[in-house]
Amino acid sequence: MSDHTSAHRTSRGPRVGTIVWGIILLLLGLGVLAVGAGLTIDLEAALIGLLALAGVGLLVKALVARGD
């Protein structure tokens, strides 16, 4: 038997992309609930903000990982 078959897999938790997509879906769901409750949302501004937050999250993770 070779050594690579007995290698242990370590759980490092969820990937950053998964977390970012989860946050995007959560915020979209909250937006749908807010519209359903009667609030008006500027769609263009909301999507720009959502994409900006996702981009910042990915950049922060890349910079933090670079420091390791």
TORSE-951482 format. One record per residue: x, y, z of N, C-alpha, C, O in turn; residue in one letter; residue number from 1. Coordinates in steps of 0.1 Angstrom, whole numbers. Layout:
<site><n_u>X</n_u><n_v>Y</n_v><n_w>Z</n_w><ca_u>X</ca_u><ca_v>Y</ca_v><ca_w>Z</ca_w><c_u>X</c_u><c_v>Y</c_v><c_w>Z</c_w><o_u>X</o_u><o_v>Y</o_v><o_w>Z</o_w><code>A</code><pos>NUM</pos></site>
...
# end
This chain:
<site><n_u>8</n_u><n_v>-12</n_v><n_w>0</n_w><ca_u>0</ca_u><ca_v>0</ca_v><ca_w>0</ca_w><c_u>9</c_u><c_v>12</c_v><c_w>0</c_w><o_u>20</o_u><o_v>13</o_v><o_w>6</o_w><code>M</code><pos>1</pos></site>
<site><n_u>4</n_u><n_v>22</n_v><n_w>-7</n_w><ca_u>12</ca_u><ca_v>35</ca_v><ca_w>-7</ca_w><c_u>7</c_u><c_v>44</c_v><c_w>4</c_w><o_u>-4</o_u><o_v>42</o_v><o_w>10</o_w><code>S</code><pos>2</pos></site>
<site><n_u>15</n_u><n_v>54</n_v><n_w>7</n_w><ca_u>12</ca_u><ca_v>63</ca_v><ca_w>18</ca_w><c_u>1</c_u><c_v>72</c_v><c_w>15</c_w><o_u>-6</o_u><o_v>77</o_v><o_w>24</o_w><code>D</code><pos>3</pos></site>
<site><n_u>-2</n_u><n_v>75</n_v><n_w>2</n_w><ca_u>-12</ca_u><ca_v>85</ca_v><ca_w>-1</ca_w><c_u>-26</c_u><c_v>80</c_v><c_w>1</c_w><o_u>-36</o_u><o_v>87</o_v><o_w>2</o_w><code>H</code><pos>4</pos></site>
<site><n_u>-28</n_u><n_v>66</n_v><n_w>3</n_w><ca_u>-41</ca_u><ca_v>61</ca_v><ca_w>5</ca_w><c_u>-45</c_u><c_v>63</c_v><c_w>20</c_w><o_u>-57</o_u><o_v>62</o_v><o_w>23</o_w><code>T</code><pos>5</pos></site>
<site><n_u>-35</n_u><n_v>64</n_v><n_w>29</n_w><ca_u>-38</ca_u><ca_v>65</ca_v><ca_w>43</ca_w><c_u>-38</c_u><c_v>80</c_v><c_w>48</c_w><o_u>-38</o_u><o_v>82</o_v><o_w>60</o_w><code>S</code><pos>6</pos></site>
<site><n_u>-37</n_u><n_v>89</n_v><n_w>39</n_w><ca_u>-37</ca_u><ca_v>103</ca_v><ca_w>42</ca_w><c_u>-50</c_u><c_v>107</c_v><c_w>49</c_w><o_u>-60</o_u><o_v>104</o_v><o_w>45</o_w><code>A</code><pos>7</pos></site>
<site><n_u>-49</n_u><n_v>115</n_v><n_w>60</n_w><ca_u>-60</ca_u><ca_v>120</ca_v><ca_w>67</ca_w><c_u>-65</c_u><c_v>133</c_v><c_w>61</c_w><o_u>-58</o_u><o_v>142</o_v><o_w>58</o_w><code>H</code><pos>8</pos></site>
<site><n_u>-78</n_u><n_v>134</n_v><n_w>59</n_w><ca_u>-84</ca_u><ca_v>146</ca_v><ca_w>54</ca_w><c_u>-88</c_u><c_v>154</c_v><c_w>66</c_w><o_u>-95</o_u><o_v>150</o_v><o_w>75</o_w><code>R</code><pos>9</pos></site>
<site><n_u>-84</n_u><n_v>167</n_v><n_w>66</n_w><ca_u>-88</ca_u><ca_v>176</ca_v><ca_w>76</ca_w><c_u>-99</c_u><c_v>184</c_v><c_w>72</c_w><o_u>-100</o_u><o_v>189</o_v><o_w>61</o_w><code>T</code><pos>10</pos></site>
<site><n_u>-109</n_u><n_v>186</n_v><n_w>81</n_w><ca_u>-120</ca_u><ca_v>195</ca_v><ca_w>78</ca_w><c_u>-116</c_u><c_v>209</c_v><c_w>81</c_w><o_u>-113</o_u><o_v>213</o_v><o_w>92</o_w><code>S</code><pos>11</pos></site>
<site><n_u>-117</n_u><n_v>217</n_v><n_w>70</n_w><ca_u>-113</ca_u><ca_v>231</ca_v><ca_w>72</ca_w><c_u>-125</c_u><c_v>240</c_v><c_w>73</c_w><o_u>-124</o_u><o_v>253</o_v><o_w>73</o_w><code>R</code><pos>12</pos></site>
<site><n_u>-137</n_u><n_v>235</n_v><n_w>73</n_w><ca_u>-149</ca_u><ca_v>243</ca_v><ca_w>73</ca_w><c_u>-154</c_u><c_v>246</c_v><c_w>59</c_w><o_u>-148</o_u><o_v>242</o_v><o_w>49</o_w><code>G</code><pos>13</pos></site>
<site><n_u>-164</n_u><n_v>254</n_v><n_w>59</n_w><ca_u>-170</ca_u><ca_v>258</ca_v><ca_w>46</ca_w><c_u>-160</c_u><c_v>267</c_v><c_w>38</c_w><o_u>-153</o_u><o_v>275</o_v><o_w>44</o_w><code>P</code><pos>14</pos></site>
<site><n_u>-161</n_u><n_v>267</n_v><n_w>25</n_w><ca_u>-153</ca_u><ca_v>275</ca_v><ca_w>17</ca_w><c_u>-159</c_u><c_v>289</c_v><c_w>16</c_w><o_u>-171</o_u><o_v>291</o_v><o_w>19</o_w><code>R</code><pos>15</pos></site>
<site><n_u>-150</n_u><n_v>299</n_v><n_w>14</n_w><ca_u>-155</ca_u><ca_v>313</ca_v><ca_w>14</ca_w><c_u>-165</c_u><c_v>316</c_v><c_w>3</c_w><o_u>-175</o_u><o_v>323</o_v><o_w>5</o_w><code>V</code><pos>16</pos></site>
<site><n_u>-164</n_u><n_v>310</n_v><n_w>-9</n_w><ca_u>-174</ca_u><ca_v>311</ca_v><ca_w>-19</ca_w><c_u>-187</c_u><c_v>306</c_v><c_w>-15</c_w><o_u>-198</o_u><o_v>312</o_v><o_w>-18</o_w><code>G</code><pos>17</pos></site>
<site><n_u>-188</n_u><n_v>296</n_v><n_w>-7</n_w><ca_u>-200</ca_u><ca_v>290</ca_v><ca_w>-2</ca_w><c_u>-207</c_u><c_v>300</c_v><c_w>7</c_w><o_u>-219</o_u><o_v>302</o_v><o_w>7</o_w><code>T</code><pos>18</pos></site>
<site><n_u>-199</n_u><n_v>306</n_v><n_w>16</n_w><ca_u>-204</ca_u><ca_v>316</ca_v><ca_w>26</ca_w><c_u>-209</c_u><c_v>328</c_v><c_w>19</c_w><o_u>-220</o_u><o_v>333</o_v><o_w>22</o_w><code>I</code><pos>19</pos></site>
<site><n_u>-201</n_u><n_v>333</n_v><n_w>9</n_w><ca_u>-206</ca_u><ca_v>345</ca_v><ca_w>1</ca_w><c_u>-219</c_u><c_v>342</c_v><c_w>-6</c_w><o_u>-228</o_u><o_v>351</o_v><o_w>-6</o_w><code>V</code><pos>20</pos></site>
<site><n_u>-220</n_u><n_v>331</n_v><n_w>-12</n_w><ca_u>-233</ca_u><ca_v>328</ca_v><ca_w>-19</ca_w><c_u>-244</c_u><c_v>326</c_v><c_w>-9</c_w><o_u>-255</o_u><o_v>330</o_v><o_w>-12</o_w><code>W</code><pos>21</pos></site>
<site><n_u>-241</n_u><n_v>321</n_v><n_w>2</n_w><ca_u>-252</ca_u><ca_v>319</ca_v><ca_w>13</ca_w><c_u>-256</c_u><c_v>333</c_v><c_w>17</c_w><o_u>-268</o_u><o_v>335</o_v><o_w>19</o_w><code>G</code><pos>22</pos></site>
<site><n_u>-247</n_u><n_v>342</n_v><n_w>19</n_w><ca_u>-251</ca_u><ca_v>356</ca_v><ca_w>23</ca_w><c_u>-259</c_u><c_v>363</c_v><c_w>12</c_w><o_u>-269</o_u><o_v>370</o_v><o_w>15</o_w><code>I</code><pos>23</pos></site>
<site><n_u>-255</n_u><n_v>361</n_v><n_w>0</n_w><ca_u>-262</ca_u><ca_v>367</ca_v><ca_w>-11</ca_w><c_u>-277</c_u><c_v>362</c_v><c_w>-12</c_w><o_u>-286</o_u><o_v>370</o_v><o_w>-13</o_w><code>I</code><pos>24</pos></site>
<site><n_u>-278</n_u><n_v>349</n_v><n_w>-10</n_w><ca_u>-292</ca_u><ca_v>343</ca_v><ca_w>-10</ca_w><c_u>-300</c_u><c_v>347</c_v><c_w>2</c_w><o_u>-312</o_u><o_v>350</o_v><o_w>1</o_w><code>L</code><pos>25</pos></site>
<site><n_u>-293</n_u><n_v>349</n_v><n_w>13</n_w><ca_u>-300</ca_u><ca_v>353</ca_v><ca_w>25</ca_w><c_u>-305</c_u><c_v>368</c_v><c_w>23</c_w><o_u>-317</o_u><o_v>371</o_v><o_w>26</o_w><code>L</code><pos>26</pos></site>
<site><n_u>-297</n_u><n_v>376</n_v><n_w>18</n_w><ca_u>-301</ca_u><ca_v>390</ca_v><ca_w>16</ca_w><c_u>-312</c_u><c_v>391</c_v><c_w>5</c_w><o_u>-321</o_u><o_v>400</o_v><o_w>6</o_w><code>L</code><pos>27</pos></site>
<site><n_u>-311</n_u><n_v>383</n_v><n_w>-5</n_w><ca_u>-321</ca_u><ca_v>383</ca_v><ca_w>-16</ca_w><c_u>-335</c_u><c_v>379</c_v><c_w>-10</c_w><o_u>-345</o_u><o_v>384</o_v><o_w>-13</o_w><code>L</code><pos>28</pos></site>
<site><n_u>-334</n_u><n_v>369</n_v><n_w>-1</n_w><ca_u>-346</ca_u><ca_v>364</ca_v><ca_w>5</ca_w><c_u>-352</c_u><c_v>374</c_v><c_w>15</c_w><o_u>-364</o_u><o_v>376</o_v><o_w>15</o_w><code>G</code><pos>29</pos></site>
<site><n_u>-344</n_u><n_v>381</n_v><n_w>22</n_w><ca_u>-349</ca_u><ca_v>392</ca_v><ca_w>30</ca_w><c_u>-355</c_u><c_v>404</c_v><c_w>22</c_w><o_u>-364</o_u><o_v>410</o_v><o_w>26</o_w><code>L</code><pos>30</pos></site>
<site><n_u>-349</n_u><n_v>406</n_v><n_w>10</n_w><ca_u>-354</ca_u><ca_v>416</ca_v><ca_w>1</ca_w><c_u>-368</c_u><c_v>412</c_v><c_w>-4</c_w><o_u>-377</o_u><o_v>421</o_v><o_w>-5</o_w><code>G</code><pos>31</pos></site>
<site><n_u>-370</n_u><n_v>400</n_v><n_w>-7</n_w><ca_u>-383</ca_u><ca_v>395</ca_v><ca_w>-12</ca_w><c_u>-393</c_u><c_v>396</c_v><c_w>-1</c_w><o_u>-404</o_u><o_v>400</o_v><o_w>-3</o_w><code>V</code><pos>32</pos></site>
<site><n_u>-389</n_u><n_v>393</n_v><n_w>12</n_w><ca_u>-398</ca_u><ca_v>394</ca_v><ca_w>23</ca_w><c_u>-402</c_u><c_v>409</c_v><c_w>25</c_w><o_u>-413</o_u><o_v>412</o_v><o_w>29</o_w><code>L</code><pos>33</pos></site>
<site><n_u>-392</n_u><n_v>418</n_v><n_w>24</n_w><ca_u>-395</ca_u><ca_v>432</ca_v><ca_w>26</ca_w><c_u>-404</c_u><c_v>437</c_v><c_w>15</c_w><o_u>-413</o_u><o_v>445</o_v><o_w>19</o_w><code>A</code><pos>34</pos></site>
<site><n_u>-403</n_u><n_v>433</n_v><n_w>3</n_w><ca_u>-412</ca_u><ca_v>437</ca_v><ca_w>-8</ca_w><c_u>-426</c_u><c_v>432</c_v><c_w>-5</c_w><o_u>-436</o_u><o_v>438</o_v><o_w>-7</o_w><code>V</code><pos>35</pos></site>
<site><n_u>-426</n_u><n_v>419</n_v><n_w>0</n_w><ca_u>-439</ca_u><ca_v>413</ca_v><ca_w>3</ca_w><c_u>-446</c_u><c_v>420</c_v><c_w>15</c_w><o_u>-458</o_u><o_v>420</o_v><o_w>16</o_w><code>G</code><pos>36</pos></site>
<site><n_u>-438</n_u><n_v>426</n_v><n_w>23</n_w><ca_u>-444</ca_u><ca_v>434</ca_v><ca_w>35</ca_w><c_u>-448</c_u><c_v>448</c_v><c_w>31</c_w><o_u>-453</o_u><o_v>455</o_v><o_w>39</o_w><code>A</code><pos>37</pos></site>
<site><n_u>-445</n_u><n_v>452</n_v><n_w>18</n_w><ca_u>-450</ca_u><ca_v>465</ca_v><ca_w>14</ca_w><c_u>-439</c_u><c_v>475</c_v><c_w>13</c_w><o_u>-442</o_u><o_v>487</o_v><o_w>9</o_w><code>G</code><pos>38</pos></site>
<site><n_u>-427</n_u><n_v>472</n_v><n_w>15</n_w><ca_u>-416</ca_u><ca_v>482</ca_v><ca_w>14</ca_w><c_u>-412</c_u><c_v>483</c_v><c_w>-1</c_w><o_u>-413</o_u><o_v>474</o_v><o_w>-8</o_w><code>L</code><pos>39</pos></site>
<site><n_u>-407</n_u><n_v>495</n_v><n_w>-4</n_w><ca_u>-402</ca_u><ca_v>497</ca_v><ca_w>-18</ca_w><c_u>-387</c_u><c_v>497</c_v><c_w>-17</c_w><o_u>-381</o_u><o_v>504</o_v><o_w>-9</o_w><code>T</code><pos>40</pos></site>
<site><n_u>-381</n_u><n_v>490</n_v><n_w>-26</n_w><ca_u>-367</ca_u><ca_v>489</ca_v><ca_w>-27</ca_w><c_u>-362</c_u><c_v>493</c_v><c_w>-41</c_w><o_u>-367</o_u><o_v>488</o_v><o_w>-51</o_w><code>I</code><pos>41</pos></site>
<site><n_u>-352</n_u><n_v>501</n_v><n_w>-41</n_w><ca_u>-345</ca_u><ca_v>505</ca_v><ca_w>-54</ca_w><c_u>-337</c_u><c_v>493</c_v><c_w>-58</c_w><o_u>-326</o_u><o_v>491</o_v><o_w>-53</o_w><code>D</code><pos>42</pos></site>
<site><n_u>-342</n_u><n_v>486</n_v><n_w>-68</n_w><ca_u>-335</ca_u><ca_v>474</ca_v><ca_w>-72</ca_w><c_u>-321</c_u><c_v>476</c_v><c_w>-77</c_w><o_u>-312</o_u><o_v>468</o_v><o_w>-73</o_w><code>L</code><pos>43</pos></site>
<site><n_u>-319</n_u><n_v>486</n_v><n_w>-85</n_w><ca_u>-305</ca_u><ca_v>488</ca_v><ca_w>-90</ca_w><c_u>-295</c_u><c_v>491</c_v><c_w>-79</c_w><o_u>-284</o_u><o_v>485</o_v><o_w>-78</o_w><code>E</code><pos>44</pos></site>
<site><n_u>-299</n_u><n_v>499</n_v><n_w>-69</n_w><ca_u>-290</ca_u><ca_v>502</ca_v><ca_w>-58</ca_w><c_u>-288</c_u><c_v>490</c_v><c_w>-49</c_w><o_u>-277</o_u><o_v>488</o_v><o_w>-44</o_w><code>A</code><pos>45</pos></site>
<site><n_u>-299</n_u><n_v>482</n_v><n_w>-47</n_w><ca_u>-298</ca_u><ca_v>470</ca_v><ca_w>-39</ca_w><c_u>-288</c_u><c_v>460</c_v><c_w>-45</c_w><o_u>-280</o_u><o_v>454</o_v><o_w>-38</o_w><code>A</code><pos>46</pos></site>
<site><n_u>-289</n_u><n_v>458</n_v><n_w>-58</n_w><ca_u>-280</ca_u><ca_v>449</ca_v><ca_w>-65</ca_w><c_u>-266</c_u><c_v>453</c_v><c_w>-65</c_w><o_u>-256</o_u><o_v>445</o_v><o_w>-64</o_w><code>L</code><pos>47</pos></site>
<site><n_u>-264</n_u><n_v>466</n_v><n_w>-67</n_w><ca_u>-250</ca_u><ca_v>472</ca_v><ca_w>-67</ca_w><c_u>-244</c_u><c_v>470</c_v><c_w>-53</c_w><o_u>-233</o_u><o_v>466</o_v><o_w>-52</o_w><code>I</code><pos>48</pos></site>
<site><n_u>-252</n_u><n_v>473</n_v><n_w>-43</n_w><ca_u>-247</ca_u><ca_v>470</ca_v><ca_w>-29</ca_w><c_u>-244</c_u><c_v>456</c_v><c_w>-26</c_w><o_u>-234</o_u><o_v>453</o_v><o_w>-20</o_w><code>G</code><pos>49</pos></site>
<site><n_u>-253</n_u><n_v>447</n_v><n_w>-31</n_w><ca_u>-251</ca_u><ca_v>433</ca_v><ca_w>-29</ca_w><c_u>-238</c_u><c_v>428</c_v><c_w>-36</c_w><o_u>-230</o_u><o_v>420</o_v><o_w>-30</o_w><code>L</code><pos>50</pos></site>
<site><n_u>-236</n_u><n_v>432</n_v><n_w>-48</n_w><ca_u>-224</ca_u><ca_v>428</ca_v><ca_w>-55</ca_w><c_u>-211</c_u><c_v>434</c_v><c_w>-48</c_w><o_u>-201</o_u><o_v>428</o_v><o_w>-48</o_w><code>L</code><pos>51</pos></site>
<site><n_u>-212</n_u><n_v>446</n_v><n_w>-44</n_w><ca_u>-201</ca_u><ca_v>453</ca_v><ca_w>-37</ca_w><c_u>-197</c_u><c_v>445</c_v><c_w>-24</c_w><o_u>-186</o_u><o_v>443</o_v><o_w>-22</o_w><code>A</code><pos>52</pos></site>
<site><n_u>-207</n_u><n_v>441</n_v><n_w>-16</n_w><ca_u>-205</ca_u><ca_v>434</ca_v><ca_w>-4</ca_w><c_u>-199</c_u><c_v>420</c_v><c_w>-7</c_w><o_u>-189</o_u><o_v>416</o_v><o_w>0</o_w><code>L</code><pos>53</pos></site>
<site><n_u>-203</n_u><n_v>414</n_v><n_w>-17</n_w><ca_u>-198</ca_u><ca_v>401</ca_v><ca_w>-21</ca_w><c_u>-183</c_u><c_v>402</c_v><c_w>-26</c_w><o_u>-175</o_u><o_v>394</o_v><o_w>-22</o_w><code>A</code><pos>54</pos></site>
<site><n_u>-180</n_u><n_v>413</n_v><n_w>-33</n_w><ca_u>-167</ca_u><ca_v>415</ca_v><ca_w>-38</ca_w><c_u>-157</c_u><c_v>418</c_v><c_w>-26</c_w><o_u>-146</o_u><o_v>413</o_v><o_w>-26</o_w><code>G</code><pos>55</pos></site>
<site><n_u>-162</n_u><n_v>426</n_v><n_w>-17</n_w><ca_u>-154</ca_u><ca_v>430</ca_v><ca_w>-5</ca_w><c_u>-151</c_u><c_v>417</c_v><c_w>3</c_w><o_u>-140</o_u><o_v>415</o_v><o_w>8</o_w><code>V</code><pos>56</pos></site>
<site><n_u>-161</n_u><n_v>409</n_v><n_w>5</n_w><ca_u>-159</ca_u><ca_v>397</ca_v><ca_w>12</ca_w><c_u>-149</c_u><c_v>388</c_v><c_w>6</c_w><o_u>-140</o_u><o_v>382</o_v><o_w>13</o_w><code>G</code><pos>57</pos></site>
<site><n_u>-149</n_u><n_v>386</n_v><n_w>-7</n_w><ca_u>-139</ca_u><ca_v>378</ca_v><ca_w>-14</ca_w><c_u>-125</c_u><c_v>384</c_v><c_w>-14</c_w><o_u>-115</o_u><o_v>377</o_v><o_w>-12</o_w><code>L</code><pos>58</pos></site>
<site><n_u>-124</n_u><n_v>397</n_v><n_w>-15</n_w><ca_u>-111</ca_u><ca_v>404</ca_v><ca_w>-14</ca_w><c_u>-105</c_u><c_v>403</c_v><c_w>0</c_w><o_u>-93</o_u><o_v>400</o_v><o_w>1</o_w><code>L</code><pos>59</pos></site>
<site><n_u>-113</n_u><n_v>404</n_v><n_w>10</n_w><ca_u>-108</ca_u><ca_v>403</ca_v><ca_w>23</ca_w><c_u>-103</c_u><c_v>389</c_v><c_w>26</c_w><o_u>-92</o_u><o_v>387</o_v><o_w>32</o_w><code>V</code><pos>60</pos></site>
<site><n_u>-110</n_u><n_v>379</n_v><n_w>21</n_w><ca_u>-106</ca_u><ca_v>365</ca_v><ca_w>23</ca_w><c_u>-93</c_u><c_v>363</c_v><c_w>16</c_w><o_u>-84</o_u><o_v>356</o_v><o_w>21</o_w><code>K</code><pos>61</pos></site>
<site><n_u>-91</n_u><n_v>368</n_v><n_w>4</n_w><ca_u>-79</ca_u><ca_v>367</ca_v><ca_w>-4</ca_w><c_u>-67</c_u><c_v>373</c_v><c_w>3</c_w><o_u>-56</o_u><o_v>368</o_v><o_w>3</o_w><code>A</code><pos>62</pos></site>
<site><n_u>-69</n_u><n_v>385</n_v><n_w>9</n_w><ca_u>-59</ca_u><ca_v>392</ca_v><ca_w>16</ca_w><c_u>-55</c_u><c_v>385</c_v><c_w>29</c_w><o_u>-43</o_u><o_v>384</o_v><o_w>32</o_w><code>L</code><pos>63</pos></site>
<site><n_u>-65</n_u><n_v>380</n_v><n_w>36</n_w><ca_u>-62</ca_u><ca_v>372</ca_v><ca_w>48</ca_w><c_u>-55</c_u><c_v>360</c_v><c_w>45</c_w><o_u>-45</o_u><o_v>356</o_v><o_w>52</o_w><code>V</code><pos>64</pos></site>
<site><n_u>-59</n_u><n_v>352</n_v><n_w>35</n_w><ca_u>-52</ca_u><ca_v>340</ca_v><ca_w>31</ca_w><c_u>-38</c_u><c_v>342</c_v><c_w>27</c_w><o_u>-29</o_u><o_v>334</o_v><o_w>29</o_w><code>A</code><pos>65</pos></site>
<site><n_u>-35</n_u><n_v>354</n_v><n_w>21</n_w><ca_u>-22</ca_u><ca_v>357</ca_v><ca_w>16</ca_w><c_u>-12</c_u><c_v>359</c_v><c_w>27</c_w><o_u>-1</o_u><o_v>357</o_v><o_w>26</o_w><code>R</code><pos>66</pos></site>
<site><n_u>-18</n_u><n_v>364</n_v><n_w>39</n_w><ca_u>-9</ca_u><ca_v>367</ca_v><ca_w>50</ca_w><c_u>-5</c_u><c_v>354</c_v><c_w>58</c_w><o_u>4</o_u><o_v>354</o_v><o_w>66</o_w><code>G</code><pos>67</pos></site>
<site><n_u>-11</n_u><n_v>343</n_v><n_w>55</n_w><ca_u>-7</ca_u><ca_v>330</ca_v><ca_w>61</ca_w><c_u>6</c_u><c_v>325</c_v><c_w>58</c_w><o_u>11</o_u><o_v>314</o_v><o_w>62</o_w><code>D</code><pos>68</pos></site>
# end
